[in-house]
Amino acid sequence: MDRATSYSQSSWYAVLIRSRQEKVAAAMLGALRIQHFLPLIAEVRRWSDRKQRVLLPLFPSYLFVCIAKSYDIQLCVLKVPGVIAFVGNLSGPLAIPDAEIKSIQTVLSNGVGCFPHPFLAAGDRVRIKYGPLSGVEGRYVRSGPDSKLVISIEMLQRSVAINVDGCDIEPVYREQTSYLDITEAALSTTGTS
């Protein structure tokens, strides 16, 4: 099978990898001459007897491949040890814009310090992690270059906004009840009593 396709026909795709198998999968893809990108960041790990600088995946359990959207090539990628699946939807793998991959490559190649950060979208519920406002929760709002946290008193239908640094907030994950939980609860109450 000829895997050498022109760059104009290929796109970047995210691939889900088994935990801690990213480097092995990347090496295998390299051996198969499949263009791939595994963004790594240096981190100092401390053990009781020493400190060591290690390279860790920027996006744990993911790497990127640049391939043509061909069933044969996709199958070849899926057969690599450690690969679980392509990231996509029911119609198949979804391409990642080249600009997004190039941005990550540019940051890493220029040695700019970066670190993983939770994905935050406008409207997400967040909590301040540091400083005198630590623990305050609200909705995340982007307004131009500024990030704001909106704190609302819903009963009064009034809000107040404060400027926050994006590094000082974290997403608030609420325990969500799934449809299955609701169905099981309904069955248990209508069952034998």
LODRENVO-11576 format. One record per atom (N, C-alpha, C): x, y, z. Coordinates in steps of 0.001 Angstrom, whole numbers, plus 524288, in hexadecimal, padded with zeros to 5 digits. Layout:
XYZ
...
This chain:
803547FB6880000
800008000080000
8037B804CE80000
802548088F7FCA9
8056B80D527FC4A
8033C8115780012
806418127080431
80483816318081B
8066681BAB806E2
809A581C3E802F6
80BBF8215E801A2
807B7824567FE72
804AB8277E80110
800C082AAA7FE62
8027B8304C7FE85
800A7833547FAD9
8023B838CF7FACB
7FFB583BA97FF56
8025F83FCE8011F
8005C842CB8058D
7FB288455B80452
7FA20846757FF54
7F53B849087FDF5
7F08A8456C7FEC8
7F162840487FEB5
7ED1D83C957FF64
7EC8583AD180510
7F03D83C0F80859
7F00683A0F80DB0
7EE5283E4381189
7EC2F83C71815D1
7EA6083FDC81A0C
7EC3483D9E81F38
7EC1E840DD8232D
7ED7F83F2582873
7E8AB83CEA82B1E
7E97F8388E82DD4
7E55C8360D830E2
7E780834C58364C
7E4238351F83A35
7E5A18338F83F7F
7E48882DC184020
7E81382B17842DF
7E78282582843D3
7E7AB8249F849B8
7E3EE821BA84BB8
7E3BE8205485141
7E76881BC185224
7EAC781C428561E
7EECE8185C85741
7EDF88164A85CCA
7EF4F8115E85DA6
7EF1680F38862F8
7F299812708668B
7F10D812D686B6A
7F3FE815DF86F42
7F9B48141B86F80
7FD2B817D786F4B
802DD8171B86FA9
805288140886B12
8026F813E2866BA
8045C8112B86212
80568814F185D8C
8054281A0E85EAB
805C281DF185A84
80B0381D85857AE
80F4A81D0285A9E
8148081CDD85833
81549817DC8550E
8133C81385856EB
813AA80E8C8541C
810A580EE684EFB
80BDD810F984F2E
808B18117C84A75
80B558152F84691
80D9D8196F8487F
8105081D288450B
814FB81A8F84265
817E88176B84549
81C6C814B0842FF
81AA7810D883ECA
8166A80E1583FBE
8146380A6783BDF
8127380D3A836FD
80FCA811A4837B4
80E02814AE83337
812AD816A68300E
816D681830832C2
81B9B819D783017
81E018156782CFA
81E03810B782F39
8202380C2D82C76
81CEE80AE582793
817E180C0F827C7
8147780B2882347
8148280FC981F76
81793813AA820A7
818068187981D8C
812D581B5981CF4
80FEC81B7782139
80B1881E7982164
80C538237C82450
80B53827F0821C5
80C7E82CF18243A
8092C82D8F8291E
80BB982ED282D71
808FB82F5483263
80B54833CE8358D
8089683553839A0
80A588397D83D15
8089C838238429A
80C6B8376E845FF
80B6C8367E84B8A
80DC683B0B84E89
80A9983EEF84FFD
80CB984365852D9
80E67841C485854
8135B842D485999
815898417185EAF
8175E8465C86181
816D38465D866AB
818D484AA1869DE
81C6C8485C86E04
8205E84B6686F71
82414849B48737B
821E184B12878D6
822648476587C59
8209184832881B1
8247D845B288563
8256D84832889C9
82901845FD88DA4
825D7842A18915D
8274683DB0891C1
824B683A0A89559
828598390C899EB
82639838C689E84
82958837EB8A334
8282D832958A57D
82C5282FCD8A69C
82BF882AEB8A96F
82EBC82BB78AEA9
82E70827F88B20B
830C8828A38B740
836AC829658B6F6
8393C827348B300
83EEE827888B2BC
8410582B098AE5A
83DA182D0A8AAED
83FA48302A8A69C
83B498334F8A3FA
83D07837108A0CD
83985839FA89D5E
83B33838C9897CF
8376C838548944F
838B08372788EF0
834F983A0F88B52
8372083BF188703
8340283E9588308
831E883A6D87F49
82CC283A4A87EB2
82A528366E87B40
826EB8393A8773F
82649836BA872C0
822D8838C686EAD
81D9B8360486F0E
819778391386FAC
81433836F487038
810B08391C86BEA
80CC88361A86A50
8092D838088664D
8063783CE38682E
805E3840C2864C7
802E78457B865FB
7FD1A8442886673
7FB538408D8631C
7F5E883EBA8633E
7F600838DE86464
7F5F28375C86964
7F63A831C686AA5
7F20782E9A867D2
7F39982A1B865D9
7F0358266086316
7EEB38280E85D97
7F16582BF185B6D
7F05A82D958560D
7F56982E898531E
7F54982D8784E05
7F94F82F6084A79
7F6A08308B8455D
7F972832F3841C3
7F724834B183CDE
7F9D5832108384D
7F6D7830B08344B
7F8FF82E7382F84
7F734831CC82AF3
7FAA58324F82717
7F963835338225B
7F9098313781DF1
7F43A82FF181C7C
7F35482BDA81895
7EF0882D84814DF
7EEBE82AC081073
7EA5782B6B80CDF
7E5AB8289080F42
7E10A82A7680E34
7DC5C827E781058
7DB2E8231C80D05
7DE2681EF880E25
7DDBE81A1380B43
7DCDF815B580F33
7D93F8124D80E09
7D81980DFB81192
7DCF780AAF8129D
7E0138099780E94
7E4C38065580F37
7E8B1808D1812F4
7E99980DD98125E
7ED6381081815C4
7EB39810E881B4D
7E63A8120D81BD7
7E3DD8124382109
7E44D80CFE823C2
7E35F808CA820E3
7E3CD8038D82315
7E9698026C824C7
7ED2A8041D821A5
7F2AD8036C822FA
7F3F08062F82826
7F1DA80AE0828E2
7F2B580DC982DC0
7F01680AF083247
7EB5D8090D83185
7E87C80668835B2
7EB0F8014A8376B
7EE427FEF283403
7F0EA7FA108355C
7F5E07FAEA8388D
7F7927FFC68391A
7FC44800F883C21
7FB337FFCB841E6
7FEBF7FCF584483
7FDFC7FBCA84A15
7FD44800C784D4B
7F94A800C685093
7F8288053E853E7
7F3F2808D0851C3
7F2F68089484CB1
7EEF480BEC84A50
7E996809AB84B75
7E60F80CF884D49
7E0BE80B4984E85
7DD0480CCB84A1D
7DD09811D18489F
7D946813A9844B2
7DAC681914842CB
7D87C81A8E83E6C
7D8CE81FE983C94
7D4BE8231F83F82
7D5DA8281384049
7D20E82B99842A7
7CE8C82D9383E45
7C97882CE683EF1
7C5D382E8883AE5
7C04082DCE83C9A
7BCF282CEC838C2
7B76F82BFA839DA
7B5AB8272D836C7
7B0988267D8362E
7AE9B821D583386
7B0398218582DCB
7B16E8260182B6A
7B2FD825EB825EB
7B8D3824DC8253A
7BBB18245D82985
7C13A8231C8292B
7C4A68271F82BCE
7C9D0826B082AF7
7CD7E82A5B82D5E
7CC8182FF682B82
7CD2F833AD82F16
7CC878392E82DBB
7D1E583BBF82D5B
7D2C883E8F82910
7D7CA8412C82832
7D868845CB82BEB
7DD46846AC82D7F
7DEA784B1D830D0
7E0F884F4882D38
7DF6A8542982DCA
7E1A18584182A73
7E79C8587982AF5
7EA46858F882678
7EFFF859468266E
7F1FB85D9F829F6
7EF3D861FD82A25
7F0F78667A82D44
7F16C8651183310
7EDE7861C583508
7EE1F8604983A8A
7F2F685CFE83BAA
7F42A8594D83832
7F8D285608838E3
7FDB58595D83862
7FDD885CD883475
8026886033833AD
8034B863C48385A
7FF298659C83AD0
7FFB6868F283F6F
8026D86600843D9
800C486135844D9
8033A85E0E848F1
808E985CF184786
809F685B9984299
80F5285A87840E7
812C485F6284185
810BD863EC84041
813BB868C3840B5
8150E869ED84664
8114286964849DF
8123086A5D84F70
8166B866B685179
81603861A385037
819C985DD185233
81F2785E8184FC4
81F6E85FBD84AC0
824888603E84832
8277586521849E8
824AE8691584BDD
8273786DE084DAF
8287686DC38537F
827708697085603
828D4868E585B84
825A486C4385F34
8212086DFC85D77
81DBC87112860D4
81B6E86D6F864F0
81BCF86EEA869CF
819A686BA586DFC
813C886B2886D74
811E78667186D54
80C488659786D11
80AED860F787085
8060986089871C3
8043285C508751C
7FE8685B3A873D4
7FCAB85686874F4
7F72F8554A873E8
7F396858D887716
7EF3F85A3C874C4
7EB6885D9087761
7E60785B80875FA
7E27385B63879AE
7DD2E8597D87862
7DACA85CC58740F
7D7E085A36870AC
7D53485D0086C7C
7D09185FD786ED8
7D074864F286E24
7CC388681B87030
7C97086AD786BB4
7C46386A7E86BB8
7C13B86D37867D3
7BDD78713486AA3
7BC898755B867E9
7B9208794F86A39
7B429876AF86C29
7B2B8877FB870E8
7AE0A875B787342
7AF1E8713E876FD
7B3FB86F31876FE
7B55186AEB87A92
7B54386CDA88034
7B3C286970883AE
7B3E886A9D88945
7B97E869C288B18
7BBD786DBC88DA4
7C14586D7788F63
7C1C886F408950A
7C64E86E008974B
7C78686F6789CAC
7CCF2871EB89CC0
7CDA2875FE89FE1
7D2C48786D8A08C
7D5F5874FB8A42D
7DAD9873CD8A287
7DE348703B8A57E
7E1B1873028A96B
7E363877D18A83D
7E76987A608AB65
7E5B387FC58AD39
7E85B881A68B13E
7E7A8887048B305
7E327887B18B6C7
7E1EA88C9E8B7E2
7DDD788DBA8BBC3
7D86B88C058BA03
7D7AA88B3B8B4EC
7D28F8898D8B2F6
7D246883A98B21D
7D60C880DF8B427
7D63887B328B386
7D10E878BA8B528
7CEEE875608B1C3
7CA04872B18B2E5
7C53D875478B091
7C5B187A328AED5
7C13E87CE78AC84
7C00087A578A744
7BAF7879458A664
7B93C876C88A193
7B5E187A7589E66
7B5F1879A189951
7B2B987CC5895D7
7B31587AB18904E
7B13E87DB688C87
7B17287C45886FE
7B60D87F0C8846F
7B8BC87C2988112
7BD4387E3E87E3D
7BB608813B8796E
7BD5288606878DA
7BBCD8895487474
7C0BE88B9A87217
7C12788B7886CEC
7C59488DED86A32
7C39F892FA867D6
7C6A689710868B4
7C53F89C1586680
7CA3389E758643C
7CB1A89D8285F35
7CFF889F5285CCD
7D48989C8B85F48
7D8AF89F6F86099
7DD3889CE1862EF
7DC7889BA4868BA
7D84989DA786B09
7D76889CE1870A4
7D4028981C871AF
7D5148959687612
7D1B889163877F3
7CEB78937C87C97
7C9D18921A87CE6
7C694893E88813A
7C3D288F48883B1
7C2C488FDC888AE
7BFA688C1B88B90
7BAB588EF788D20
7B64688CCB88BAB
7B14788F3888CF8
7AED888C2C8916C
7ADC288EF2895AD
7AB4888CA289A45
7A5A988E8E89A4C
7A20988ADD89A7F
79C8488C4A89A22
7998888ABC89EF9
795C688DFB8A044
791E488C9D8A436
78CE288BE98A11C
78BBA886FA8A003
78791885C289C51
7823A8879089E2F
781338874A8A343
77C18888D08A53C
77B1088E988A41E
77F20891DA8A46A
77E92897708A357
77F48898B889D90
78132894DE89A8C
7827D895978950E
7864989A298945E
78A5F89A1189793
78E7489E0489768
793B789B4789777
7978F89DC9894F4
79CCD89B81894A8
7A0E389FAB89585
7A58689DDD896E5
7AA0A8A14389757
7AE8589E8E8947E
7B1AE8A18C891AC
7B60A89F4D88EB7
7BB2C8A1318910E
7BEFA89D9E89147
7C43A89F0989312
7C82489D2588F08
7CC668A00788E6B
7D09789E5C88AEF
7D3C189A2A88DA6
7D5128960388AD7
7D83B891C388CFA
7DC588903588902
7E08888E0B88B05
7E49088BCE887AB
7E2F2886338867B
7E329884B18817E
7E18F87F7387FEB
7E47A87B26882B4
7E94087C4288485
7EC528784888748
7EA788777B88CE4
7E74D87B1788EDD
7E59487ACB8944A
7E0538781F894F6
7DE168762F890B0
7D8FB873B889128
7D92C86E1988F48
7D57986B0F8911C
7D5058659888F85
7CF488646288E99
7CE2D860A288B2F
7C8B285F4088A4B
7C65385CA188F1B
7C16085D7988FDE
7BE7B85AEB89419
7BB598569389197
7BC5F851E08933F
7B99784D5C8911B
7B56484BC8894F2
7B0B084C1F89337
7AC3B84A6D8966A
7AB17844C58951A
7A998841C5898F1
7A81C83C64897ED
7A2FF83C77894F3
7A30D83A2989063
79E6783A3888D25
79BA6834F788D77
7968A8352888D77
793718306988D7F
7926E82EDC887DC
793BF82A1488697
792FB8284D8813A
78D778263D8807D
78BEE825A187B98
786DC8237987A48
7865481E0187C9B
78A9781AF987C9B
78A81815B087EB9
78960815C588498
78BCC8198388771
78AD4819EC88D10
7851581B2C88E27
782DB81EBD88B0E
77D638203688BC9
779D981B8C88AAC
77B0B818A28867B
777F08140E88511
7783F80FE588951
77CFE80EF088B50
77D9680B0688F7D
77AB680CAF89469
77AE5811B8895B2
77823813A589A57
7724181304899A9
7704A8141E894FE
76AB4813A4893F3
7690280DF38943B
76C2E80A5E89240
76ADE804D789266
76AEC802C7897F8
76E8E804A889B1D
76EE4802B38A07E
76A41804958A3CE
76826809408A298
763AF80B1D8A5A2
75E8D808B78A3DA
75E4C806FE89EE8
7597F8049889CF7
759A37FEB689D61
75E187FC9A89F14
75EB47F6F289F94
75BDA7F4F28A45F
75D667F0558A61B
75AE47EDE68AA93
75C2C7F0DD8AF82
758217F2468B27A
758E17F50D8B766
7564C7F2228BBBB
